Amino acid sequence: MRAETLATAAAFASIRGEWNDLAAGSASEPFLRHEYIAAFLANFLPESPLWVATLREASGRLLAALPLVRGVCSIVGFRARALMSPTNVHSLRFDLLVEDSGGVDTNAGAAAIRVLEHLLSEERWDVVMIADVPADGRAWGILRAARSLGLPSGAWEAQRSPYIELNRSHDDLMGGLRAKFRANLRRRRKRLAEIGEVTMERLAGEALNESHLEECLAIESSGWKGQQGGAASLEASVSGFHRDLFREPSHRRLLVLYRLKLAGQTLAFHYGIELNGVFFLVMTSYNESFGLFSPGHLLTEDVLRDCAARGIRRFDFLGCDLPWKLEWTSLTQPHHWLFIFRDSLKGRFLHRLKFVWTVAARQLLTNWRMRVSALGSSLRRSP
């Protein structure tokens, strides 16, 4: 395998077709498609220098790719030169892109080793950081290869994303939920129906237009996310990211919008991506004026029923394991940040600082708090 580096936006754009051919023929998810990464770079990292590692066979066919950017990061307060995945809370999931053809594990393992060798040939970094890699991600192969070479490295769990397997009837799925939760859903749906007609609408393909996205952004900004500054529409980079993706035909064909309506008024929405039998929930919110009716939960029930009826095998909530998501499932997928430090004095120091000394300090603090709590409880029980 021949390793190459793409260092300009033009070079990255030039391989869009073969990049997406690779993505379509691999086990990757929509978040590694070329248009997704390109929109992310344009809106969140427009000034960051690219460092995209690609692997090709002798014939020139693209076999693997790992898009990174150059930057400066902080490791427990110390600055470090970094090669970093183009990720944040809006990128949702990331991984090494590898061709799937027969011996999947062999292909991924060989590609990971070759990517690491290519990384090591580049001198201008102290740490490589690859964020939000799922438990079955191919990028773990890079970390394993680094460990086999004795490089200082480590993994840090960032979040757990809930998901639901839809390989059972809707009644069975609902039967696995808390009885009180189910009763509340029935009662609130009945109360809402007393006000007006309640409907669920699914829009996809040509039925979707940009005004639907704008409605979603407006609903999100009007709720608690907007009040706390976390709504997608409040930051130009976030709203621009979603608009750019929507305007990209190859991405828009994957988009699906569900709306819960009361007499024609949208109360809640699920805006997501449907690919390879999975519905990925990218954005969701509800009209908080109707919060007492739990419109978000009512819509979730309707969406799960519709997905199962159409043969969707998994509903992926994405993001972290918020309490409202855990009402629906106990299944979660961990995501980690992978760190590989250069085998230098600074690299070894940064590794020990993050994965040895900081961990030990946190454990000491936890033990101290437990002892103080136990002592306080003992004193309160004393006569």
C-alpha positions as CSV (number, residue, x, y, z in Angstrom):
1,M,0.0,0.0,0.0
2,R,1.3,3.4,-1.0
3,A,0.7,6.2,1.5
4,E,0.1,9.8,0.5
5,T,-0.9,13.1,2.2
6,L,-3.5,15.5,1.0
7,A,-2.8,19.0,2.4
8,T,-5.2,21.3,0.5
9,A,-8.9,21.6,0.2
10,A,-8.6,21.3,-3.5
11,A,-6.8,18.0,-3.3
12,F,-9.3,16.7,-0.8
13,A,-12.2,17.8,-3.1
14,S,-10.6,16.1,-6.1
15,I,-11.0,12.6,-4.7
16,R,-14.6,13.0,-3.7
17,G,-15.9,10.4,-6.0
18,E,-13.5,7.6,-5.0
19,W,-13.8,8.7,-1.4
20,N,-17.5,8.1,-1.4
21,D,-17.1,4.9,-3.4
22,L,-14.8,3.7,-0.6
23,A,-17.4,4.8,2.0
24,A,-20.2,3.1,0.2
25,G,-18.3,-0.2,0.1
26,S,-17.1,-0.2,3.7
27,A,-18.7,-0.6,7.1
28,S,-18.6,3.2,7.6
29,E,-21.5,5.4,8.6
30,P,-22.8,8.6,6.9
31,F,-20.5,10.8,9.0
32,L,-17.4,9.7,7.0
33,R,-18.9,10.6,3.6
34,H,-16.9,13.2,1.8
35,E,-19.7,15.9,1.8
36,Y,-20.1,15.5,5.6
37,I,-16.4,16.1,6.3
38,A,-16.1,18.8,3.7
39,A,-19.1,20.7,5.2
40,F,-17.6,20.3,8.7
41,L,-14.2,21.6,7.6
42,A,-15.8,24.6,5.8
43,N,-17.9,25.7,8.7
44,F,-15.9,24.7,11.8
45,L,-12.3,24.6,10.7
46,P,-11.9,26.9,7.7
47,E,-8.4,28.0,8.6
48,S,-7.0,24.7,9.9
49,P,-4.4,23.1,7.7
50,L,-5.4,19.7,6.3
51,W,-3.5,16.5,6.8
52,V,-5.4,13.7,5.1
53,A,-3.7,10.3,5.0
54,T,-4.7,8.1,2.1
55,L,-3.6,4.6,1.2
56,R,-3.6,3.3,-2.3
57,E,-2.8,0.0,-3.9
58,A,-0.2,-0.2,-6.7
59,S,-3.0,0.4,-9.3
60,G,-3.9,3.6,-7.6
61,R,-7.2,2.5,-6.2
62,L,-8.1,4.1,-2.9
63,L,-8.0,1.6,0.0
64,A,-8.2,3.7,3.2
65,A,-8.2,7.3,4.4
66,L,-7.9,9.2,7.7
67,P,-8.8,12.9,7.5
68,L,-6.9,15.0,10.1
69,V,-6.1,18.7,10.7
70,R,-3.1,20.4,12.1
71,G,-3.5,22.4,15.3
72,V,-2.5,23.1,18.8
73,C,-4.2,21.4,21.7
74,S,-4.0,21.5,25.5
75,I,-3.0,18.3,27.4
76,V,-3.9,19.0,31.0
77,G,-2.9,22.7,30.5
78,F,0.2,22.0,28.4
79,R,0.3,23.1,24.8
80,A,1.1,20.4,22.2
81,R,1.3,20.3,18.4
82,A,-1.4,18.0,17.3
83,L,-2.8,16.1,14.3
84,M,-6.5,16.0,15.2
85,S,-9.7,14.5,13.8
86,P,-12.1,17.2,12.4
87,T,-14.6,16.6,15.1
88,N,-16.8,18.3,17.8
89,V,-20.2,17.6,19.3
90,H,-21.8,18.2,15.9
91,S,-19.7,15.6,14.0
92,L,-21.3,12.9,16.1
93,R,-19.0,9.9,15.1
94,F,-15.6,9.4,13.5
95,D,-13.4,6.6,12.3
96,L,-10.7,5.4,10.0
97,L,-12.2,4.7,6.5
98,V,-11.2,1.3,5.2
99,E,-12.3,-0.8,2.2
100,D,-14.4,-3.8,3.1
101,S,-13.6,-6.7,0.8
102,G,-13.5,-10.2,2.2
103,G,-11.1,-10.3,5.1
104,V,-12.3,-7.3,6.9
105,D,-10.2,-7.6,10.0
106,T,-7.1,-8.2,7.9
107,N,-7.7,-5.3,5.7
108,A,-8.4,-2.9,8.5
109,G,-5.4,-4.1,10.6
110,A,-3.0,-3.8,7.7
111,A,-4.4,-0.3,6.8
112,A,-4.1,0.8,10.4
113,I,-0.5,-0.2,10.6
114,R,0.4,1.6,7.4
115,V,-1.5,4.7,8.5
116,L,0.5,4.7,11.7
117,E,3.8,4.4,9.8
118,H,2.8,7.3,7.6
119,L,1.9,9.4,10.7
120,L,5.3,8.6,12.2
121,S,7.0,9.8,9.0
122,E,5.6,13.3,9.7
123,E,7.6,15.1,12.3
124,R,5.5,18.1,13.2
125,W,3.3,16.7,15.9
126,D,3.5,15.8,19.6
127,V,0.1,14.0,19.8
128,V,-2.4,12.4,17.4
129,M,-6.0,12.7,18.7
130,I,-8.8,10.8,17.0
131,A,-12.1,11.6,18.7
132,D,-15.5,9.8,19.0
133,V,-14.4,6.4,17.7
134,P,-17.1,3.7,18.4
135,A,-16.3,0.5,20.1
136,D,-16.1,-1.4,16.9
137,G,-14.2,1.4,15.0
138,R,-11.3,0.7,12.7
139,A,-9.2,3.5,14.2
140,W,-8.7,1.2,17.2
141,G,-6.2,-0.6,15.0
142,I,-4.0,2.4,14.9
143,L,-3.9,2.5,18.7
144,R,-3.1,-1.2,18.9
145,A,-0.3,-0.8,16.4
146,A,1.1,2.1,18.4
147,R,1.0,0.1,21.6
148,S,2.8,-2.8,19.8
149,L,5.6,-0.4,19.0
150,G,5.8,0.8,22.6
151,L,4.6,4.3,21.7
152,P,3.0,6.2,24.6
153,S,-0.7,6.0,23.9
154,G,-4.1,5.7,25.6
155,A,-7.9,5.9,25.2
156,W,-10.4,8.1,27.0
157,E,-14.2,7.4,27.0
158,A,-16.0,10.4,25.9
159,Q,-19.7,9.4,25.8
160,R,-22.1,6.5,25.4
161,S,-24.7,6.8,22.6
162,P,-28.0,5.0,23.2
163,Y,-29.6,2.9,20.5
164,I,-32.6,0.6,20.0
165,E,-32.6,-2.7,18.0
166,L,-35.8,-2.9,16.1
167,N,-35.8,-6.7,15.6
168,R,-39.1,-7.2,17.5
169,S,-42.7,-6.1,17.4
170,H,-43.7,-2.7,18.6
171,D,-45.7,-4.2,21.4
172,D,-42.6,-6.1,22.6
173,L,-40.5,-3.0,22.5
174,M,-43.0,-0.9,24.4
175,G,-43.5,-3.8,26.9
176,G,-39.9,-3.5,27.9
177,L,-40.3,0.1,29.0
178,R,-41.2,1.2,32.5
179,A,-45.0,0.7,33.2
180,K,-45.3,4.3,34.5
181,F,-43.6,5.7,31.4
182,R,-46.0,3.8,29.1
183,A,-49.0,4.9,31.1
184,N,-47.8,8.6,30.9
185,L,-47.4,8.3,27.1
186,R,-51.0,6.9,26.8
187,R,-52.5,9.6,29.0
188,R,-50.6,12.5,27.4
189,R,-51.5,11.3,23.9
190,K,-55.1,11.1,24.9
191,R,-55.1,14.6,26.4
192,L,-53.4,16.1,23.4
193,A,-56.0,14.5,21.1
194,E,-58.7,16.2,23.1
195,I,-57.3,19.6,21.9
196,G,-57.1,18.7,18.2
197,E,-56.1,16.1,15.6
198,V,-52.7,14.6,16.3
199,T,-50.7,13.3,13.3
200,M,-47.2,12.2,12.5
201,E,-45.7,13.1,9.1
202,R,-42.6,11.7,7.4
203,L,-40.8,13.7,4.8
204,A,-37.8,12.5,2.7
205,G,-36.3,13.0,-0.7
206,E,-38.0,15.5,-3.0
207,A,-40.6,16.2,-0.3
208,L,-38.0,17.9,1.8
209,N,-37.1,21.5,1.2
210,E,-34.9,24.0,3.0
211,S,-37.9,25.6,4.7
212,H,-38.3,22.4,6.7
213,L,-34.7,22.6,8.0
214,E,-35.3,26.3,8.9
215,E,-38.4,25.3,10.9
216,C,-36.4,22.7,12.8
217,L,-33.7,25.3,13.6
218,A,-36.4,27.8,14.8
219,I,-38.0,25.2,17.1
220,E,-34.7,24.2,18.5
221,S,-33.6,27.8,19.2
222,S,-36.9,28.6,20.9
223,G,-36.4,25.9,23.6
224,W,-34.0,25.2,26.4
225,K,-31.1,24.8,24.0
226,G,-31.6,28.3,22.7
227,Q,-31.9,29.7,26.2
228,Q,-28.6,28.0,27.2
229,G,-26.8,28.9,23.9
230,G,-26.6,25.4,22.5
231,A,-29.1,25.6,19.7
232,A,-27.9,24.8,16.2
233,S,-29.4,28.0,14.8
234,L,-27.6,30.3,17.3
235,E,-24.1,29.7,15.9
236,A,-23.4,30.6,12.3
237,S,-20.9,27.7,12.0
238,V,-23.5,25.1,13.2
239,S,-26.5,26.3,11.2
240,G,-24.1,26.8,8.2
241,F,-23.0,23.2,8.6
242,H,-26.5,21.8,8.5
243,R,-27.5,24.1,5.6
244,D,-24.5,23.2,3.5
245,L,-25.3,19.5,4.0
246,F,-28.9,20.0,3.1
247,R,-28.0,21.7,-0.1
248,E,-25.8,18.8,-1.1
249,P,-27.9,16.4,-3.2
250,S,-26.0,13.3,-2.3
251,H,-26.6,14.0,1.4
252,R,-30.1,15.3,1.1
253,R,-31.3,12.0,-0.4
254,L,-30.3,10.4,3.0
255,L,-32.2,12.9,5.1
256,V,-35.6,12.1,6.8
257,L,-37.7,14.5,8.8
258,Y,-40.5,13.3,11.1
259,R,-42.9,15.9,12.5
260,L,-45.6,15.5,15.2
261,K,-48.4,17.8,14.5
262,L,-51.4,19.1,16.3
263,A,-54.1,20.5,14.0
264,G,-51.3,21.2,11.5
265,Q,-48.9,22.9,13.9
266,T,-45.5,21.2,14.4
267,L,-45.0,20.2,18.1
268,A,-41.8,18.1,17.8
269,F,-39.4,16.9,15.1
270,H,-36.8,14.2,14.5
271,Y,-34.3,15.2,11.8
272,G,-32.0,12.4,10.8
273,I,-30.2,10.3,8.3
274,E,-31.4,6.9,7.1
275,L,-28.7,4.6,5.7
276,N,-27.9,0.9,5.6
277,G,-31.0,0.0,7.7
278,V,-30.2,2.5,10.5
279,F,-32.0,5.7,11.4
280,F,-29.5,8.2,12.9
281,L,-31.1,10.9,14.9
282,V,-29.1,14.1,14.1
283,M,-31.3,16.8,15.6
284,T,-34.5,16.8,17.7
285,S,-36.5,19.3,19.7
286,Y,-40.1,20.2,20.5
287,N,-42.3,23.2,21.1
288,E,-42.0,23.8,24.9
289,S,-45.4,25.4,25.1
290,F,-46.7,21.9,24.9
291,G,-44.1,20.4,27.2
292,L,-46.7,19.0,29.6
293,F,-47.8,16.6,26.8
294,S,-44.2,15.2,26.2
295,P,-44.4,15.7,22.4
296,G,-40.8,14.6,22.0
297,H,-41.6,11.2,23.6
298,L,-44.9,10.8,21.7
299,L,-43.0,11.4,18.4
300,T,-40.3,9.0,19.4
301,E,-42.9,6.3,19.8
302,D,-44.4,7.1,16.4
303,V,-41.0,7.1,14.7
304,L,-40.0,3.8,16.2
305,R,-43.3,2.2,15.0
306,D,-42.8,3.6,11.5
307,C,-39.1,2.6,11.3
308,A,-39.9,-1.0,12.3
309,A,-42.7,-1.2,9.8
310,R,-40.4,-0.1,7.0
311,G,-37.7,-2.6,7.9
312,I,-35.2,-0.3,9.7
313,R,-33.2,-2.5,12.0
314,R,-31.7,0.1,14.4
315,F,-32.6,3.5,15.8
316,D,-29.5,5.3,16.8
317,F,-30.0,8.3,19.2
318,L,-26.4,9.5,18.7
319,G,-24.8,11.9,21.2
320,C,-24.6,11.2,24.9
321,D,-26.9,9.1,27.1
322,L,-29.3,11.8,28.3
323,P,-32.0,10.6,30.7
324,W,-34.8,11.0,28.2
325,K,-33.1,8.7,25.8
326,L,-32.5,6.1,28.5
327,E,-36.3,5.9,29.0
328,W,-36.4,4.1,25.7
329,T,-33.4,1.7,25.9
330,S,-30.6,0.5,28.2
331,L,-28.3,-0.3,25.2
332,T,-25.5,2.2,24.7
333,Q,-22.4,2.3,22.4
334,P,-19.2,3.8,24.0
335,H,-17.2,6.3,22.1
336,H,-13.5,7.0,22.9
337,W,-10.9,9.6,22.1
338,L,-7.7,7.8,21.0
339,F,-4.3,9.4,21.9
340,I,-0.9,8.5,20.4
341,F,2.0,10.5,21.6
342,R,5.4,10.9,19.9
343,D,8.1,8.7,21.6
344,S,10.0,11.8,22.7
345,L,10.7,13.4,26.1
346,K,7.8,15.8,25.6
347,G,5.5,13.0,24.3
348,R,6.2,10.7,27.2
349,F,5.7,13.6,29.6
350,L,2.3,14.5,28.1
351,H,1.3,10.8,28.2
352,R,2.2,10.3,31.8
353,L,0.5,13.6,32.7
354,K,-2.8,12.6,31.1
355,F,-3.0,8.9,31.6
356,V,-1.0,8.3,34.8
357,W,-0.6,11.4,37.1
358,T,-4.0,12.9,36.4
359,V,-5.7,9.6,36.8
360,A,-3.9,9.0,40.1
361,A,-4.8,12.5,41.3
362,R,-8.4,12.0,40.5
363,Q,-8.5,8.6,42.3
364,L,-6.8,10.2,45.4
365,L,-9.4,12.9,45.4
366,T,-12.3,10.4,45.1
367,N,-10.9,8.3,48.0
368,W,-10.5,11.5,50.1
369,R,-14.1,12.5,49.4
370,M,-15.4,9.0,50.3
371,R,-13.4,9.1,53.6
372,V,-14.7,12.6,54.4
373,S,-18.3,11.5,53.6
374,A,-17.9,8.3,55.8
375,L,-16.5,10.3,58.6
376,G,-19.3,12.8,58.4
377,S,-21.9,10.0,58.5
378,S,-20.1,8.4,61.5
379,L,-20.2,11.7,63.4
380,R,-23.9,12.3,62.6
381,R,-24.7,8.8,64.1
382,S,-22.7,9.5,67.3
383,P,-24.8,10.2,70.4
